[in-house]
């Protein structure tokens, strides 16, 4: 596969535009996510993969202590099942190793069978569940 992966330490317009294209968030959510990504405290790696020059997949790595967390994995439908997500995952793991991480974790939604299938083929194992709440008021 002819692909290229760049990992930037800062949020780029290209990465964020791809992310919002995949997630279909409304405008308030887009603004919130933009601020969130710009304000991540630990070291970040915004991975962007192109196949034959076309944007195909992204992921986010965050280093904290000896861990690299992998978040926001997205692959465009036309590029699924071609190794794009695996390449991003392994690039972020390598990036983590090169930035003092010795362990990795990732977050995935339970209703995402393609992602669960991909991660089941790696050394990742399900250890925890997270629950999210929206609209909390004082």
C-alpha positions in Angstrom: 0.0 0.0 0.0 1.3 3.4 -1.0 0.7 5.5 2.1 2.3 8.3 4.1 1.7 9.1 7.8 2.6 12.5 9.4 2.4 13.0 13.1 2.2 16.6 14.1 2.7 17.8 17.7 0.1 20.6 17.2 -3.5 20.4 15.9 -3.5 21.2 12.2 -6.4 22.5 10.1 -6.1 19.4 7.8 -6.4 17.0 10.8 -9.3 18.9 12.4 -11.2 19.2 9.1 -10.9 15.5 8.6 -12.1 14.8 12.1 -15.2 17.0 11.8 -15.9 15.5 8.4 -16.0 12.0 10.0 -17.8 12.8 13.2 -20.6 15.1 11.7 -20.8 17.2 14.9 -23.0 20.3 15.0 -21.3 23.7 15.2 -21.3 24.1 19.0 -19.7 20.6 19.3 -17.1 21.5 16.6 -16.1 24.6 18.5 -15.9 22.7 21.8 -13.8 19.9 20.3 -11.5 22.4 18.6 -10.8 24.1 22.0 -10.4 20.7 23.6 -7.7 19.6 21.1 -5.8 22.8 21.3 -5.8 22.7 25.1 -4.6 19.1 25.7 -1.9 19.5 28.4 0.3 16.4 27.8 2.4 15.8 24.7 0.2 15.1 21.6 0.6 13.5 18.3 -2.0 14.1 15.6 -1.5 11.3 13.1 -2.7 11.9 9.5 -2.5 9.1 6.9 -2.8 9.6 3.1 -3.1 6.7 0.6 -2.0 7.5 -2.9 -2.1 11.2 -1.9 -5.7 11.1 -0.6 -6.6 11.7 3.0 -7.7 8.4 4.5 -7.3 8.1 8.3 -6.4 9.9 11.4 -5.7 9.2 15.1 -4.6 11.1 18.2 -1.9 10.0 20.6 -1.5 11.6 24.0 1.6 10.9 26.2 1.2 11.0 30.0 3.8 9.4 32.2 4.8 6.1 30.6 1.5 5.7 28.7 0.4 6.7 25.2 -3.4 7.0 24.9 -4.9 6.5 21.4 -8.0 8.4 20.6 -10.1 9.7 17.7 -9.3 7.0 15.3 -11.2 7.7 12.1 -11.0 6.1 8.6 -13.0 7.2 5.6 -15.3 4.4 4.3 -13.5 4.1 0.9 -10.2 3.3 2.7 -11.5 0.7 5.3 -10.1 -2.8 5.2 -6.9 -1.6 3.5 -4.7 -1.4 6.6 -5.1 2.4 7.1 -6.3 2.2 10.7 -3.7 -0.4 11.6 -1.0 1.8 10.1 -2.2 4.8 12.2 -2.4 2.7 15.3 1.1 1.3 14.9 2.5 4.7 14.0 1.1 6.2 17.2 2.5 3.3 19.2 5.9 3.8 17.7 5.6 7.6 18.3 4.8 6.8 21.9 7.8 4.6 22.3 10.0 7.4 20.8 8.5 9.7 23.4 9.2 7.7 26.5 5.9 5.7 26.6 6.3 2.0 27.4 2.5 1.1 27.5 -0.5 2.0 25.4 -4.2 2.2 25.9 -7.1 3.2 23.6 -10.7 4.2 23.8 -13.3 2.6 21.5 -17.1 2.7 21.5 -18.7 -0.7 22.0 -21.0 -0.2 19.1 -18.1 -0.1 16.6 -17.6 -3.7 15.4 -14.9 -2.8 12.8 -12.8 -1.1 15.4 -13.3 -3.9 17.9 -12.3 -6.4 15.3 -9.1 -4.5 14.5 -8.1 -4.1 18.1 -8.8 -7.7 18.9 -6.1 -8.6 16.4 -3.5 -6.6 18.5 -2.3 -7.0 22.1 -5.1 -4.6 23.3 -7.6 -6.2 25.7 -10.8 -4.8 27.1 -10.2 -3.8 30.8 -12.7 -1.0 31.6 -16.0 0.5 30.6 -16.6 4.2 30.6 -19.9 6.0 31.0 -20.5 9.5 29.6 -23.1 12.0 30.8 -24.2 15.1 28.8 -25.8 18.3 29.9 -24.8 18.3 33.5 -26.0 21.4 35.3 -24.8 23.1 38.5 
